Amino acid sequence: MDRILALLGFAFLFVVGVILNLLSCILYKRWVLFVVMVLYGLAPIIKFGTVRMAENMEAYGSSSGPAWKDFGTFVSTFFFLSGLGVPVVMKHSDLIEIEAMVLAWAGALFVLGSIVSYHYYRKKDDDYLYAF
């Protein structure tokens, strides 16, 4: 039961972050911030794809499997952290207002907080940590 409540908490934090990002688009009618949401969607797809590729390579005796896992972690981390940087760059370019940037930042912090919390929780349980 404790595991289910923890997962529900992580999911709730993630959903709050996504809603804040959507509100930054909807309230200020600047849909260019939807790029942040696309980055959140691409990051786990790339991570799961590279982990799967690494497992297949290791099954066939290739030694480059861990490199693919590290590459997937690097790229997905870059995408998630871009969720913090893209709104700042858009504000600097006067594409969005400061309020939209603050909402997008709050959403990004909720999303990143849920991901970091999930990793900490999983690392406590397992020796091997899979993906975002």
C-alpha positions, -999 to +999 in steps of 0.1 A: +000+000+000+029+023+008+043+018-028+009+027-043+006+059-023+041+069-032+035+063-070+002+082-067+020+111-051+046+112-079+019+110-105+001+138-088+032+160-088+038+153-125+002+161-134+003+194-115+034+203-134+019+195-167-013+215-159+008+245-149+026+242-182-007+240-201-020+270-181+010+290-192+000+283-228-037+288-224-039+319-201-015+340-221-024+326-255+012+318-264+012+282-277+049+284-284+054+272-248+039+239-259+075+230-270+082+223-233+054+197-232+068+181-264+102+178-247+086+161-217+071+136-241+102+129-261+126+124-231+112+091-218+107+077-254+144+083-261+154+068-228+133+037-231+145+032-267+181+034-259+177+011-228+160-014-250+187-011-277+214-016-251+197-047-237+194-062-273+231-054-279+242-070-247+221-101-255+240-105-287+274-101-271+282-065-280+301-044-255+286-011-264+254-016-244+262+006-214+272+034-238+237+034-252+222+035-217+244+065-208+236+082-241+199+078-234+202+091-199+222+121-212+197+130-239+166+126-218+182+147-190+190+174-215+153+174-227+140+175-191+163+203-181+154+222-213+120+225-197+136+250-174+157+268-201+133+272-230+109+295-211+138+318-201+150+320-237+115+327-249+111+355-223+144+369-233+133+370-269+100+386-259+079+357-272+062+353-238+053+374-208+071+371-174+040+355-159+039+327-185+076+321-178+069+318-141+041+294-146+062+273-170+090+273-145+067+262-117+054+234-139+089+224-148+100+223-111+070+201-103+077+177-132+114+176-123+107+172-086+084+143-093+110+126-115+139+131-090+116+119-061+107+088-081+144+080-088+152+085-051+124+062-041+133+035-067+170+037-059+161+030-023+143-001-033+164-015-062+201-016-070+195-010-107+177+021-118+159+020-151+146+051-168+127+083-164 
